[in-house]
Amino acid sequence: MLRLRPVNGNTSWCRLTHAMLAVARYLAQNARMLKPDANGYFITGSDTDVGKTYIACQVVSQLRAAGLTIETRKPAESGCEPTPGGELLTHDAAALQQANANRESIERIAPYRFRAALAPHRAARLEGRSVQMQDLIDACTRDDANHCLIVEGAGGFYSPLAENGLNADLADALQLAVIIVVNDRIGAVNQTLMTLQAVASRHLRAAAIILNQVTPMNDTEMDNAADLQAYCDLPLFRCDYGAQLPLLFETDHE
């Protein structure tokens, strides 16, 4: 890895060079943009709490800007907040609804909502309910077959989602290309490669990897994007902490 040192104590030059390298990395990572898949995407994580919803909302916004009509699904959401009236307030589904210009109801986006912040099947049990994989598959049907479907899973690709299935099973049933969101921290390379192998084992197409900085990056020596490029040949994007997701998709006017 290139290490920069001040020249004759000129720290301003050092900072400028770092900035130039950052721009170069930004341009390089966006050199391989995606042709939008009109069928849609399944957005999964390498783990829980990797910022899937934050990324999913920006994917929705970018695809809408590219001219696609979107339908969003978060078929099962846990950790919903009960209201005095007995309804459950969602976070993820509400964010997806807003990203898609409020064109769908919360009930359509996330029909299975639970209080406990646990895997959906276990959260359902605590309420005396049961959620089966076929329920979630049915929840992901489109209102219009020509619409682009964006489905956000819950947790990692192999996390339990229903009494009889994992996120992987839902992705397999829907046959959508997979976007993998990874927390850009130590261990990201290992988690990414394991998730890629899991996606490949289901004969699904991994469309892209997004390294999402969930917390501020303190280790300037770490470069998960560069390390991953040695082991996989997929479009790879980095979303800096608190920043907008770089453009993922080609547009007709480019």
TIKOL-406486 format. One record per residue: residue in three letters; chain; x, y, z of N, C-alpha, C in turn. Coordinates in steps of 0.1 Angstrom, whole numbers, m for minus. Layout:
+-----+----+-------+-------+-------+-------+-------+-------+-------+-------+-------+
:  aa : ch :  n_xx :  n_yy :  n_zz : ca_xx : ca_yy : ca_zz :  c_xx :  c_yy :  c_zz :
+-----+----+-------+-------+-------+-------+-------+-------+-------+-------+-------+
: ALA :  A :     X :     Y :     Z :     X :     Y :     Z :     X :     Y :     Z :
...
+-----+----+-------+-------+-------+-------+-------+-------+-------+-------+-------+
//
This chain:
+-----+----+-------+-------+-------+-------+-------+-------+-------+-------+-------+
:  aa : ch :  n_xx :  n_yy :  n_zz : ca_xx : ca_yy : ca_zz :  c_xx :  c_yy :  c_zz :
+-----+----+-------+-------+-------+-------+-------+-------+-------+-------+-------+
: MET :  A :     8 :   m12 :     0 :     0 :     0 :     0 :     9 :    12 :     0 :
: LEU :  A :     5 :    22 :    m8 :    13 :    35 :    m9 :    11 :    43 :     4 :
: ARG :  A :    22 :    47 :    10 :    22 :    55 :    22 :    28 :    69 :    18 :
: LEU :  A :    21 :    79 :    21 :    25 :    93 :    18 :    32 :   100 :    30 :
: ARG :  A :    43 :   106 :    27 :    49 :   114 :    38 :    50 :   128 :    33 :
: PRO :  A :    50 :   137 :    43 :    51 :   152 :    39 :    64 :   154 :    33 :
: VAL :  A :    64 :   163 :    23 :    77 :   167 :    16 :    81 :   180 :    23 :
: ASN :  A :    93 :   180 :    29 :    98 :   192 :    36 :    88 :   198 :    46 :
: GLY :  A :    81 :   188 :    52 :    71 :   193 :    62 :    58 :   198 :    56 :
: ASN :  A :    56 :   196 :    43 :    44 :   202 :    37 :    32 :   193 :    39 :
: THR :  A :    25 :   194 :    50 :    14 :   185 :    52 :     2 :   188 :    43 :
: SER :  A :     1 :   200 :    38 :   m10 :   204 :    29 :    m9 :   196 :    16 :
: TRP :  A :     4 :   195 :    11 :     6 :   186 :    m1 :     2 :   172 :     1 :
: CYS :  A :     5 :   167 :    13 :     1 :   153 :    17 :   m14 :   151 :    16 :
: ARG :  A :   m21 :   161 :    22 :   m36 :   160 :    23 :   m41 :   161 :     9 :
: LEU :  A :   m36 :   169 :     0 :   m41 :   171 :   m13 :   m38 :   158 :   m21 :
: THR :  A :   m27 :   152 :   m19 :   m24 :   139 :   m26 :   m34 :   128 :   m22 :
: HIS :  A :   m36 :   128 :    m9 :   m46 :   118 :    m4 :   m60 :   120 :   m10 :
: ALA :  A :   m64 :   133 :   m12 :   m76 :   136 :   m18 :   m77 :   132 :   m33 :
: MET :  A :   m66 :   134 :   m40 :   m65 :   130 :   m54 :   m66 :   115 :   m55 :
: LEU :  A :   m60 :   108 :   m46 :   m61 :    93 :   m46 :   m75 :    89 :   m43 :
: ALA :  A :   m81 :    96 :   m34 :   m95 :    92 :   m31 :  m104 :    94 :   m43 :
: VAL :  A :  m102 :   105 :   m51 :  m110 :   107 :   m63 :  m107 :    96 :   m73 :
: ALA :  A :   m94 :    92 :   m74 :   m91 :    81 :   m84 :   m97 :    68 :   m80 :
: ARG :  A :   m98 :    65 :   m67 :  m104 :    53 :   m63 :  m119 :    54 :   m66 :
: TYR :  A :  m125 :    65 :   m64 :  m139 :    67 :   m66 :  m143 :    65 :   m81 :
: LEU :  A :  m134 :    71 :   m90 :  m137 :    69 :  m104 :  m135 :    54 :  m108 :
: ALA :  A :  m125 :    48 :  m102 :  m122 :    34 :  m106 :  m133 :    25 :  m102 :
: GLN :  A :  m139 :    27 :   m90 :  m149 :    18 :   m85 :  m162 :    20 :   m93 :
: ASN :  A :  m163 :    31 :   m99 :  m176 :    33 :  m107 :  m174 :    31 :  m122 :
: ALA :  A :  m162 :    26 :  m126 :  m159 :    23 :  m140 :  m168 :    12 :  m145 :
: ARG :  A :  m173 :     3 :  m136 :  m181 :    m8 :  m140 :  m195 :    m6 :  m135 :
: MET :  A :  m203 :     2 :  m141 :  m216 :     4 :  m137 :  m225 :    m7 :  m142 :
: LEU :  A :  m237 :    m8 :  m135 :  m246 :   m19 :  m139 :  m256 :   m15 :  m149 :
: LYS :  A :  m259 :   m23 :  m158 :  m271 :   m21 :  m166 :  m283 :   m25 :  m158 :
: PRO :  A :  m293 :   m16 :  m156 :  m304 :   m19 :  m147 :  m311 :   m32 :  m151 :
: ASP :  A :  m314 :   m41 :  m142 :  m321 :   m53 :  m144 :  m336 :   m50 :  m142 :
: ALA :  A :  m344 :   m50 :  m152 :  m358 :   m46 :  m151 :  m366 :   m56 :  m143 :
: ASN :  A :  m360 :   m68 :  m141 :  m367 :   m78 :  m132 :  m366 :   m74 :  m118 :
: GLY :  A :  m355 :   m69 :  m114 :  m353 :   m64 :  m100 :  m341 :   m70 :   m93 :
: TYR :  A :  m341 :   m68 :   m80 :  m329 :   m72 :   m72 :  m334 :   m76 :   m58 :
: PHE :  A :  m327 :   m86 :   m53 :  m328 :   m90 :   m39 :  m316 :   m85 :   m31 :
: ILE :  A :  m319 :   m76 :   m21 :  m308 :   m70 :   m14 :  m306 :   m77 :    m1 :
: THR :  A :  m294 :   m83 :     0 :  m291 :   m90 :    12 :  m279 :   m85 :    19 :
: GLY :  A :  m276 :   m90 :    31 :  m264 :   m85 :    38 :  m255 :   m96 :    41 :
: SER :  A :  m242 :   m93 :    44 :  m233 :  m103 :    48 :  m235 :  m106 :    63 :
: ASP :  A :  m243 :   m98 :    70 :  m246 :   m99 :    84 :  m258 :   m90 :    87 :
: THR :  A :  m262 :   m90 :    99 :  m272 :   m80 :   103 :  m266 :   m67 :   106 :
: ASP :  A :  m274 :   m56 :   106 :  m269 :   m43 :   109 :  m257 :   m38 :   100 :
: VAL :  A :  m259 :   m41 :    87 :  m249 :   m36 :    77 :  m254 :   m24 :    69 :
: GLY :  A :  m266 :   m20 :    72 :  m272 :    m8 :    65 :  m279 :   m12 :    52 :
: LYS :  A :  m286 :   m24 :    52 :  m293 :   m28 :    40 :  m304 :   m18 :    36 :
: THR :  A :  m311 :   m13 :    45 :  m322 :    m4 :    42 :  m317 :     9 :    36 :
: TYR :  A :  m307 :    14 :    42 :  m301 :    26 :    38 :  m297 :    25 :    23 :
: ILE :  A :  m290 :    14 :    20 :  m286 :    11 :     6 :  m298 :     8 :    m3 :
: ALA :  A :  m307 :     0 :     2 :  m319 :    m4 :    m6 :  m327 :     9 :   m11 :
: CYS :  A :  m328 :    18 :    m2 :  m336 :    30 :    m5 :  m329 :    38 :   m16 :
: GLN :  A :  m316 :    39 :   m16 :  m308 :    46 :   m26 :  m309 :    38 :   m39 :
: VAL :  A :  m309 :    25 :   m39 :  m310 :    17 :   m51 :  m324 :    20 :   m57 :
: VAL :  A :  m334 :    21 :   m49 :  m348 :    24 :   m54 :  m348 :    38 :   m61 :
: SER :  A :  m342 :    47 :   m54 :  m342 :    61 :   m59 :  m334 :    61 :   m73 :
: GLN :  A :  m323 :    54 :   m74 :  m315 :    55 :   m86 :  m323 :    48 :   m97 :
: LEU :  A :  m329 :    37 :   m94 :  m337 :    30 :  m105 :  m349 :    38 :  m109 :
: ARG :  A :  m355 :    45 :  m100 :  m366 :    54 :  m104 :  m361 :    65 :  m113 :
: ALA :  A :  m349 :    70 :  m110 :  m343 :    81 :  m118 :  m339 :    76 :  m132 :
: ALA :  A :  m337 :    63 :  m133 :  m334 :    57 :  m146 :  m346 :    54 :  m154 :
: GLY :  A :  m358 :    57 :  m148 :  m370 :    55 :  m156 :  m378 :    42 :  m153 :
: LEU :  A :  m374 :    34 :  m143 :  m381 :    22 :  m140 :  m392 :    24 :  m130 :
: THR :  A :  m403 :    17 :  m132 :  m414 :    17 :  m121 :  m411 :     6 :  m111 :
: ILE :  A :  m410 :    10 :   m99 :  m405 :     1 :   m88 :  m416 :    m4 :   m79 :
: GLU :  A :  m416 :   m16 :   m75 :  m423 :   m21 :   m64 :  m413 :   m26 :   m53 :
: THR :  A :  m416 :   m23 :   m41 :  m407 :   m26 :   m30 :  m414 :   m36 :   m20 :
: ARG :  A :  m405 :   m45 :   m15 :  m410 :   m55 :    m5 :  m400 :   m57 :     6 :
: LYS :  A :  m404 :   m56 :    18 :  m397 :   m61 :    30 :  m407 :   m70 :    36 :
: PRO :  A :  m408 :   m83 :    31 :  m420 :   m91 :    35 :  m422 :   m94 :    49 :
: ALA :  A :  m410 :   m94 :    57 :  m411 :   m96 :    71 :  m402 :   m86 :    78 :
: GLU :  A :  m407 :   m79 :    87 :  m399 :   m69 :    95 :  m401 :   m71 :   110 :
: SER :  A :  m390 :   m73 :   117 :  m390 :   m74 :   131 :  m386 :   m61 :   138 :
: GLY :  A :  m388 :   m60 :   151 :  m384 :   m48 :   158 :  m393 :   m36 :   155 :
: CYS :  A :  m406 :   m38 :   152 :  m415 :   m27 :   149 :  m420 :   m22 :   163 :
: GLU :  A :  m423 :    m9 :   163 :  m427 :    m2 :   175 :  m442 :    m2 :   177 :
: PRO :  A :  m448 :    m7 :   187 :  m463 :    m7 :   189 :  m467 :     7 :   192 :
: THR :  A :  m479 :    10 :   187 :  m485 :    23 :   190 :  m496 :    21 :   201 :
: PRO :  A :  m501 :    31 :   207 :  m512 :    30 :   217 :  m525 :    24 :   210 :
: GLY :  A :  m526 :    26 :   197 :  m537 :    20 :   190 :  m536 :     6 :   186 :
: GLY :  A :  m524 :     0 :   189 :  m522 :   m14 :   186 :  m515 :   m17 :   172 :
: GLU :  A :  m513 :    m6 :   165 :  m506 :    m8 :   152 :  m491 :    m9 :   154 :
: LEU :  A :  m483 :   m14 :   145 :  m469 :   m16 :   146 :  m462 :    m6 :   136 :
: LEU :  A :  m454 :     3 :   141 :  m447 :    12 :   133 :  m434 :     6 :   127 :
: THR :  A :  m432 :     7 :   115 :  m420 :     1 :   108 :  m410 :    11 :   106 :
: HIS :  A :  m397 :     7 :   105 :  m386 :    16 :   101 :  m383 :    13 :    87 :
: ASP :  A :  m379 :     0 :    84 :  m374 :    m3 :    70 :  m385 :    m1 :    60 :
: ALA :  A :  m397 :    m6 :    62 :  m407 :    m5 :    52 :  m411 :     9 :    50 :
: ALA :  A :  m411 :    17 :    60 :  m415 :    31 :    59 :  m404 :    39 :    51 :
: ALA :  A :  m392 :    35 :    53 :  m381 :    41 :    45 :  m382 :    37 :    30 :
: LEU :  A :  m385 :    25 :    27 :  m387 :    20 :    13 :  m399 :    27 :     7 :
: GLN :  A :  m409 :    29 :    15 :  m421 :    36 :    10 :  m418 :    50 :     6 :
: GLN :  A :  m410 :    57 :    14 :  m407 :    71 :    11 :  m397 :    71 :    m1 :
: ALA :  A :  m388 :    62 :    m2 :  m379 :    62 :   m14 :  m386 :    60 :   m27 :
: ASN :  A :  m397 :    53 :   m26 :  m405 :    50 :   m38 :  m417 :    59 :   m40 :
: ALA :  A :  m415 :    71 :   m34 :  m425 :    82 :   m36 :  m439 :    78 :   m31 :
: ASN :  A :  m439 :    70 :   m20 :  m452 :    67 :   m13 :  m462 :    61 :   m22 :
: ARG :  A :  m458 :    53 :   m32 :  m467 :    47 :   m42 :  m474 :    34 :   m37 :
: GLU :  A :  m468 :    29 :   m26 :  m474 :    16 :   m20 :  m477 :    18 :    m5 :
: SER :  A :  m486 :    10 :     0 :  m489 :    11 :    14 :  m479 :     3 :    22 :
: ILE :  A :  m478 :     6 :    35 :  m469 :    m2 :    43 :  m474 :   m17 :    44 :
: GLU :  A :  m487 :   m19 :    43 :  m492 :   m33 :    44 :  m488 :   m41 :    31 :
: ARG :  A :  m487 :   m34 :    20 :  m482 :   m41 :     8 :  m467 :   m43 :     8 :
: ILE :  A :  m460 :   m34 :    14 :  m445 :   m36 :    14 :  m441 :   m46 :    25 :
: ALA :  A :  m447 :   m45 :    37 :  m443 :   m54 :    48 :  m455 :   m60 :    55 :
: PRO :  A :  m461 :   m70 :    49 :  m474 :   m75 :    55 :  m471 :   m83 :    68 :
: TYR :  A :  m459 :   m87 :    70 :  m456 :   m95 :    83 :  m447 :   m87 :    91 :
: ARG :  A :  m453 :   m81 :   102 :  m446 :   m71 :   111 :  m447 :   m76 :   125 :
: PHE :  A :  m435 :   m76 :   132 :  m435 :   m81 :   145 :  m428 :   m72 :   155 :
: ARG :  A :  m430 :   m73 :   168 :  m425 :   m64 :   178 :  m410 :   m67 :   181 :
: ALA :  A :  m408 :   m80 :   185 :  m394 :   m83 :   190 :  m384 :   m81 :   179 :
: ALA :  A :  m372 :   m76 :   183 :  m361 :   m74 :   173 :  m353 :   m87 :   172 :
: LEU :  A :  m359 :   m97 :   167 :  m354 :  m110 :   165 :  m356 :  m115 :   151 :
: ALA :  A :  m350 :  m126 :   147 :  m354 :  m132 :   134 :  m369 :  m133 :   133 :
: PRO :  A :  m375 :  m130 :   121 :  m389 :  m129 :   120 :  m397 :  m142 :   125 :
: HIS :  A :  m391 :  m154 :   122 :  m399 :  m166 :   126 :  m399 :  m166 :   141 :
: ARG :  A :  m389 :  m162 :   148 :  m389 :  m163 :   163 :  m397 :  m151 :   169 :
: ALA :  A :  m396 :  m140 :   163 :  m405 :  m129 :   167 :  m420 :  m132 :   166 :
: ALA :  A :  m423 :  m139 :   155 :  m437 :  m143 :   153 :  m441 :  m153 :   164 :
: ARG :  A :  m433 :  m162 :   167 :  m436 :  m172 :   178 :  m440 :  m165 :   191 :
: LEU :  A :  m433 :  m155 :   194 :  m435 :  m147 :   207 :  m449 :  m141 :   207 :
: GLU :  A :  m455 :  m139 :   195 :  m468 :  m133 :   194 :  m479 :  m144 :   191 :
: GLY :  A :  m475 :  m157 :   192 :  m484 :  m168 :   189 :  m487 :  m169 :   175 :
: ARG :  A :  m478 :  m164 :   166 :  m481 :  m165 :   152 :  m470 :  m174 :   145 :
: SER :  A :  m472 :  m176 :   132 :  m463 :  m184 :   125 :  m462 :  m178 :   111 :
: VAL :  A :  m450 :  m178 :   106 :  m447 :  m173 :    92 :  m440 :  m184 :    84 :
: GLN :  A :  m446 :  m187 :    73 :  m441 :  m198 :    64 :  m434 :  m191 :    52 :
: MET :  A :  m425 :  m199 :    46 :  m418 :  m193 :    34 :  m428 :  m190 :    23 :
: GLN :  A :  m438 :  m198 :    21 :  m448 :  m195 :    10 :  m455 :  m182 :    13 :
: ASP :  A :  m457 :  m179 :    26 :  m464 :  m166 :    29 :  m455 :  m154 :    24 :
: LEU :  A :  m442 :  m156 :    25 :  m433 :  m145 :    21 :  m432 :  m144 :     6 :
: ILE :  A :  m432 :  m156 :     0 :  m431 :  m156 :   m15 :  m443 :  m150 :   m20 :
: ASP :  A :  m455 :  m153 :   m15 :  m467 :  m147 :   m20 :  m468 :  m132 :   m17 :
: ALA :  A :  m462 :  m128 :    m6 :  m461 :  m113 :    m3 :  m453 :  m105 :   m13 :
: CYS :  A :  m444 :  m113 :   m20 :  m435 :  m106 :   m30 :  m440 :  m106 :   m44 :
: THR :  A :  m453 :  m111 :   m46 :  m458 :  m110 :   m59 :  m460 :   m95 :   m63 :
: ARG :  A :  m459 :   m93 :   m76 :  m460 :   m79 :   m81 :  m474 :   m76 :   m85 :
: ASP :  A :  m477 :   m63 :   m83 :  m490 :   m58 :   m88 :  m491 :   m57 :  m103 :
: ASP :  A :  m479 :   m55 :  m109 :  m478 :   m54 :  m124 :  m465 :   m62 :  m127 :
: ALA :  A :  m466 :   m72 :  m136 :  m455 :   m80 :  m139 :  m444 :   m73 :  m146 :
: ASN :  A :  m447 :   m61 :  m151 :  m437 :   m53 :  m158 :  m429 :   m44 :  m149 :
: HIS :  A :  m432 :   m43 :  m137 :  m425 :   m35 :  m127 :  m413 :   m42 :  m122 :
: CYS :  A :  m403 :   m33 :  m118 :  m390 :   m38 :  m113 :  m393 :   m40 :   m98 :
: LEU :  A :  m389 :   m52 :   m93 :  m392 :   m56 :   m79 :  m379 :   m55 :   m71 :
: ILE :  A :  m379 :   m47 :   m60 :  m368 :   m46 :   m51 :  m372 :   m53 :   m37 :
: VAL :  A :  m366 :   m63 :   m34 :  m369 :   m70 :   m21 :  m357 :   m69 :   m12 :
: GLU :  A :  m360 :   m65 :     0 :  m350 :   m64 :    11 :  m352 :   m76 :    20 :
: GLY :  A :  m341 :   m84 :    23 :  m342 :   m94 :    32 :  m341 :   m89 :    46 :
: ALA :  A :  m339 :   m99 :    56 :  m337 :   m96 :    70 :  m325 :  m103 :    75 :
: GLY :  A :  m315 :   m95 :    79 :  m302 :  m102 :    83 :  m294 :  m106 :    72 :
: GLY :  A :  m286 :  m116 :    74 :  m277 :  m121 :    64 :  m284 :  m131 :    54 :
: PHE :  A :  m277 :  m135 :    44 :  m282 :  m144 :    34 :  m287 :  m157 :    40 :
: TYR :  A :  m280 :  m162 :    50 :  m284 :  m175 :    56 :  m291 :  m173 :    69 :
: SER :  A :  m296 :  m161 :    72 :  m304 :  m159 :    84 :  m318 :  m165 :    82 :
: PRO :  A :  m323 :  m171 :    93 :  m337 :  m176 :    92 :  m347 :  m165 :    90 :
: LEU :  A :  m356 :  m168 :    81 :  m366 :  m158 :    77 :  m381 :  m162 :    80 :
: ALA :  A :  m383 :  m176 :    79 :  m396 :  m182 :    82 :  m394 :  m194 :    90 :
: GLU :  A :  m404 :  m201 :    94 :  m403 :  m213 :   101 :  m396 :  m224 :    93 :
: ASN :  A :  m397 :  m223 :    80 :  m392 :  m234 :    71 :  m383 :  m228 :    60 :
: GLY :  A :  m376 :  m217 :    64 :  m367 :  m212 :    53 :  m358 :  m200 :    57 :
: LEU :  A :  m348 :  m198 :    49 :  m338 :  m187 :    51 :  m340 :  m176 :    41 :
: ASN :  A :  m333 :  m165 :    43 :  m333 :  m155 :    32 :  m329 :  m161 :    19 :
: ALA :  A :  m320 :  m170 :    19 :  m315 :  m176 :     7 :  m327 :  m184 :     0 :
: ASP :  A :  m336 :  m189 :     7 :  m347 :  m196 :     1 :  m356 :  m187 :    m6 :
: LEU :  A :  m358 :  m175 :     0 :  m367 :  m165 :    m6 :  m361 :  m160 :   m19 :
: ALA :  A :  m348 :  m157 :   m18 :  m341 :  m152 :   m30 :  m341 :  m162 :   m41 :
: ASP :  A :  m340 :  m175 :   m37 :  m340 :  m186 :   m47 :  m354 :  m187 :   m54 :
: ALA :  A :  m364 :  m186 :   m46 :  m378 :  m187 :   m51 :  m381 :  m175 :   m60 :
: LEU :  A :  m376 :  m163 :   m57 :  m379 :  m151 :   m65 :  m370 :  m150 :   m78 :
: GLN :  A :  m359 :  m157 :   m77 :  m349 :  m157 :   m89 :  m346 :  m142 :   m93 :
: LEU :  A :  m342 :  m135 :   m83 :  m337 :  m121 :   m85 :  m322 :  m120 :   m84 :
: ALA :  A :  m316 :  m111 :   m92 :  m302 :  m109 :   m90 :  m300 :  m103 :   m76 :
: VAL :  A :  m288 :  m106 :   m70 :  m285 :  m103 :   m56 :  m275 :   m92 :   m55 :
: ILE :  A :  m279 :   m82 :   m47 :  m269 :   m71 :   m43 :  m265 :   m74 :   m29 :
: ILE :  A :  m252 :   m75 :   m26 :  m247 :   m79 :   m13 :  m242 :   m66 :    m6 :
: VAL :  A :  m248 :   m63 :     5 :  m243 :   m51 :    13 :  m234 :   m57 :    25 :
: VAL :  A :  m223 :   m50 :    26 :  m213 :   m55 :    36 :  m208 :   m43 :    44 :
: ASN :  A :  m207 :   m45 :    57 :  m202 :   m35 :    66 :  m187 :   m33 :    63 :
: ASP :  A :  m183 :   m22 :    59 :  m169 :   m19 :    55 :  m160 :   m18 :    68 :
: ARG :  A :  m156 :   m29 :    73 :  m148 :   m30 :    85 :  m139 :   m42 :    84 :
: ILE :  A :  m131 :   m44 :    95 :  m123 :   m56 :    95 :  m131 :   m68 :    95 :
: GLY :  A :  m128 :   m78 :    87 :  m136 :   m90 :    85 :  m145 :   m89 :    73 :
: ALA :  A :  m146 :   m78 :    66 :  m155 :   m76 :    55 :  m151 :   m86 :    43 :
: VAL :  A :  m138 :   m88 :    41 :  m134 :   m96 :    30 :  m139 :  m111 :    32 :
: ASN :  A :  m137 :  m116 :    44 :  m142 :  m129 :    47 :  m157 :  m130 :    46 :
: GLN :  A :  m164 :  m121 :    51 :  m179 :  m122 :    51 :  m184 :  m120 :    37 :
: THR :  A :  m178 :  m112 :    29 :  m182 :  m110 :    15 :  m180 :  m123 :     7 :
: LEU :  A :  m168 :  m129 :     8 :  m165 :  m141 :     0 :  m174 :  m153 :     4 :
: MET :  A :  m177 :  m154 :    17 :  m186 :  m164 :    22 :  m200 :  m162 :    16 :
: THR :  A :  m205 :  m150 :    16 :  m218 :  m147 :    11 :  m219 :  m149 :    m4 :
: LEU :  A :  m208 :  m145 :   m11 :  m207 :  m148 :   m26 :  m208 :  m163 :   m28 :
: GLN :  A :  m201 :  m171 :   m20 :  m202 :  m185 :   m22 :  m216 :  m191 :   m20 :
: ALA :  A :  m222 :  m185 :    m9 :  m236 :  m189 :    m6 :  m246 :  m186 :   m18 :
: VAL :  A :  m244 :  m174 :   m23 :  m253 :  m170 :   m35 :  m250 :  m179 :   m46 :
: ALA :  A :  m238 :  m182 :   m49 :  m235 :  m190 :   m61 :  m240 :  m204 :   m59 :
: SER :  A :  m240 :  m209 :   m46 :  m246 :  m223 :   m44 :  m260 :  m224 :   m47 :
: ARG :  A :  m267 :  m213 :   m47 :  m282 :  m213 :   m51 :  m283 :  m209 :   m66 :
: HIS :  A :  m272 :  m209 :   m73 :  m273 :  m206 :   m88 :  m279 :  m192 :   m91 :
: LEU :  A :  m277 :  m183 :   m82 :  m282 :  m169 :   m84 :  m271 :  m160 :   m88 :
: ARG :  A :  m275 :  m150 :   m95 :  m265 :  m140 :  m100 :  m262 :  m129 :   m90 :
: ALA :  A :  m250 :  m128 :   m86 :  m246 :  m117 :   m77 :  m243 :  m105 :   m86 :
: ALA :  A :  m251 :   m94 :   m85 :  m250 :   m83 :   m94 :  m239 :   m73 :   m89 :
: ALA :  A :  m237 :   m71 :   m76 :  m228 :   m61 :   m71 :  m225 :   m63 :   m56 :
: ILE :  A :  m214 :   m58 :   m52 :  m210 :   m58 :   m38 :  m210 :   m43 :   m34 :
: ILE :  A :  m216 :   m40 :   m23 :  m215 :   m26 :   m18 :  m209 :   m26 :    m4 :
: LEU :  A :  m198 :   m20 :    m3 :  m191 :   m18 :    10 :  m197 :    m6 :    17 :
: ASN :  A :  m204 :    m8 :    27 :  m211 :     4 :    34 :  m205 :     7 :    47 :
: GLN :  A :  m200 :    19 :    48 :  m194 :    23 :    61 :  m205 :    27 :    71 :
: VAL :  A :  m208 :    18 :    79 :  m219 :    20 :    89 :  m214 :    29 :   100 :
: THR :  A :  m201 :    29 :   103 :  m195 :    38 :   113 :  m184 :    46 :   106 :
: PRO :  A :  m179 :    57 :   112 :  m168 :    64 :   105 :  m156 :    55 :   104 :
: MET :  A :  m149 :    56 :    93 :  m137 :    48 :    91 :  m125 :    54 :    98 :
: ASN :  A :  m119 :    47 :   107 :  m108 :    52 :   115 :   m95 :    46 :   110 :
: ASP :  A :   m95 :    34 :   104 :   m83 :    28 :   100 :   m80 :    32 :    86 :
: THR :  A :   m71 :    41 :    84 :   m68 :    46 :    70 :   m60 :    36 :    62 :
: GLU :  A :   m54 :    26 :    69 :   m46 :    16 :    62 :   m54 :     5 :    56 :
: MET :  A :   m67 :     4 :    60 :   m76 :    m7 :    56 :   m82 :    m3 :    42 :
: ASP :  A :   m82 :   m13 :    33 :   m88 :   m10 :    20 :   m95 :   m24 :    15 :
: ASN :  A :  m107 :   m26 :    20 :  m114 :   m38 :    17 :  m117 :   m39 :     2 :
: ALA :  A :  m120 :   m28 :    m4 :  m123 :   m29 :   m18 :  m111 :   m34 :   m26 :
: ALA :  A :   m99 :   m29 :   m24 :   m87 :   m34 :   m31 :   m85 :   m48 :   m28 :
: ASP :  A :   m87 :   m52 :   m15 :   m84 :   m66 :   m12 :   m94 :   m76 :   m19 :
: LEU :  A :  m107 :   m71 :   m19 :  m117 :   m80 :   m25 :  m115 :   m82 :   m40 :
: GLN :  A :  m110 :   m71 :   m47 :  m108 :   m72 :   m61 :   m98 :   m83 :   m66 :
: ALA :  A :   m90 :   m87 :   m56 :   m81 :   m98 :   m59 :   m87 :  m112 :   m59 :
: TYR :  A :  m100 :  m112 :   m54 :  m106 :  m125 :   m53 :  m120 :  m126 :   m60 :
: CYS :  A :  m125 :  m115 :   m65 :  m138 :  m116 :   m72 :  m138 :  m106 :   m83 :
: ASP :  A :  m145 :  m108 :   m93 :  m146 :  m100 :  m105 :  m160 :   m95 :  m106 :
: LEU :  A :  m165 :   m87 :   m96 :  m178 :   m81 :   m96 :  m178 :   m66 :   m95 :
: PRO :  A :  m188 :   m59 :  m100 :  m188 :   m45 :   m97 :  m188 :   m42 :   m82 :
: LEU :  A :  m180 :   m34 :   m78 :  m177 :   m32 :   m63 :  m178 :   m17 :   m61 :
: PHE :  A :  m187 :   m13 :   m51 :  m189 :     1 :   m48 :  m187 :     3 :   m33 :
: ARG :  A :  m183 :    15 :   m30 :  m181 :    19 :   m16 :  m190 :    31 :   m13 :
: CYS :  A :  m197 :    29 :    m2 :  m206 :    40 :     3 :  m199 :    45 :    16 :
: ASP :  A :  m194 :    57 :    16 :  m187 :    63 :    28 :  m198 :    66 :    38 :
: TYR :  A :  m193 :    67 :    51 :  m202 :    69 :    62 :  m210 :    83 :    60 :
: GLY :  A :  m223 :    81 :    61 :  m231 :    93 :    59 :  m233 :    99 :    45 :
: ALA :  A :  m227 :    92 :    36 :  m227 :    97 :    22 :  m237 :    91 :    13 :
: GLN :  A :  m240 :    97 :     2 :  m249 :    90 :    m8 :  m241 :    79 :   m15 :
: LEU :  A :  m249 :    69 :   m19 :  m244 :    58 :   m26 :  m239 :    63 :   m40 :
: PRO :  A :  m227 :    60 :   m45 :  m223 :    63 :   m58 :  m233 :    57 :   m68 :
: LEU :  A :  m234 :    63 :   m80 :  m243 :    58 :   m91 :  m239 :    44 :   m94 :
: LEU :  A :  m249 :    35 :   m93 :  m246 :    21 :   m96 :  m250 :    18 :  m111 :
: PHE :  A :  m260 :    25 :  m116 :  m266 :    21 :  m129 :  m263 :    30 :  m140 :
: GLU :  A :  m261 :    23 :  m152 :  m260 :    31 :  m164 :  m274 :    37 :  m168 :
: THR :  A :  m273 :    48 :  m175 :  m285 :    54 :  m180 :  m284 :    56 :  m195 :
: ASP :  A :  m296 :    57 :  m201 :  m296 :    58 :  m216 :  m288 :    69 :  m222 :
: HIS :  A :  m287 :    80 :  m214 :  m280 :    92 :  m220 :  m265 :    92 :  m218 :
: GLU :  A :  m260 :    81 :  m211 :  m246 :    80 :  m208 :  m238 :    75 :  m221 :
+-----+----+-------+-------+-------+-------+-------+-------+-------+-------+-------+
//
